[in-house]
Structures are given as C-alpha cells and as structure tokens.
Amino acid sequence: MSYDDNNIFARILRGEIPCRKVFEDAHTLAFDDINPQAPIHTLVIPKGKYVSMKDFSEKASDAEIAALWRAVGKVSELKGIKDSGYRTLSNAGVNAHQEVPHLHIHVFGGGPLGPMLVKKS
C-alpha cells in the first residue's frame, strides 16, 4: 500500500475536511472517529506521510515516534479512560483491513470491549 496524498486523513490535516479534534501537537493530531465502534473511539495520526507502523518506525524521527505514543496517552487522559481501561489498535495492509493509507491508531474505551478477536473454530 502506498501513500495517497488525497486520503481522508491527509485532507483532514490540510484542513479540507473538518474533524472533532481531541488533541494536537507539532507531530500528531487526535480526533473522534466519525463511525465509532465503541462509546469512545478516537484516532491518533502522525502529521507526516506514513502508511503503516513499519513505515513510521523506519522513517520517522525520534521526536515523531515519541509524540505519537504520548498523544495516545494524552487521549486516554482527555477522554477519561486512563484508569478504567482502553484498547489501542493499528491495522496495516489488506489482510488487517486497513481502510486509509495513513498510519492511524484507534483508541477505544468507555465500556467493556469484549475479546480482542473472535476465535475461529
């Protein structure tokens, strides 16, 4: 999967599409998902052009890497789920059902989330 400059997250970063911003710093943007899968569902994205965690870990600066994970922690605090618990998820590629070719971390919380995956029988 290659980076597409017209993906929805790139357009949000350019201000072409509005978002419900939760947190922003020099390297990251966090905003509420428009189709939440849990009572709290926030996306955390780097501002750089990265497709996946592998791409990000190979090319991002140390400051960008630290900022992304600090933003996840900040979201848990701002959304009031740091103590009750939350789940993070990042899909990479077709088999993981990555829909947008821009690295993003889902932060889910606000209630019981159930098992991580449904076991195949």
C-alpha positions, 0 to 999 in steps of 0.5 A, spaced: 500 500 500 502 506 498 501 513 500 495 517 497 496 524 498 488 525 497 486 520 503 481 522 508 486 523 513 491 527 509 485 532 507 483 532 514 490 535 516 490 540 510 484 542 513 479 540 507 475 536 511 473 538 518 474 533 524 472 533 532 479 534 534 481 531 541 488 533 541 494 536 537 501 537 537 507 539 532 507 531 530 500 528 531 493 530 531 487 526 535 480 526 533 473 522 534 472 517 529 466 519 525 463 511 525 465 509 532 465 502 534 465 503 541 462 509 546 469 512 545 473 511 539 478 516 537 484 516 532 491 518 533 495 520 526 502 522 525 502 529 521 507 526 516 506 521 510 506 514 513 502 508 511 503 503 516 507 502 523 513 499 519 513 505 515 513 510 521 518 506 525 523 506 519 522 513 517 520 517 522 524 521 527 525 520 534 521 526 536 515 523 531 515 516 534 515 519 541 509 524 540 505 519 537 505 514 543 504 520 548 498 523 544 495 516 545 496 517 552 494 524 552 487 521 549 486 516 554 487 522 559 482 527 555 477 522 554 477 519 561 479 512 560 486 512 563 484 508 569 478 504 567 481 501 561 482 502 553 484 498 547 489 501 542 489 498 535 493 499 528 491 495 522 496 495 516 495 492 509 489 488 506 489 482 510 488 487 517 483 491 513 486 497 513 481 502 510 486 509 509 493 509 507 495 513 513 498 510 519 492 511 524 491 508 531 484 507 534 483 508 541 477 505 544 474 505 551 468 507 555 465 500 556 467 493 556 470 491 549 469 484 549 475 479 546 480 482 542 478 477 536 473 472 535 476 465 535 475 461 529 473 454 530 
